[in-house]
């Protein structure tokens, strides 16, 4: 199994476990169920993206720190200026 497939399976499992945990937390009488809606949507979005073979990665850092250079190097091309 490739590293990508292993990573994808791990993310899928984490998302599934997180959804189960959120569902359980919402059933606690003192908890506000609406507090978890954003997290549930994030888990759903993650599962959808994994099913579509669409993985988004953010590269963040200060101005002029080499973000574009890093991405261009990673993909072996001149994609970002």
Protein Blocks (a to p, Z undefined) as FASTA:
>chain_A
ZZklmmmmmmmmmmmmmmmmmmmmmmpmkbcfklmmmmmmmmmmmmmmmmnopacddddd
dehilpmmmmmmmnopafbZZ
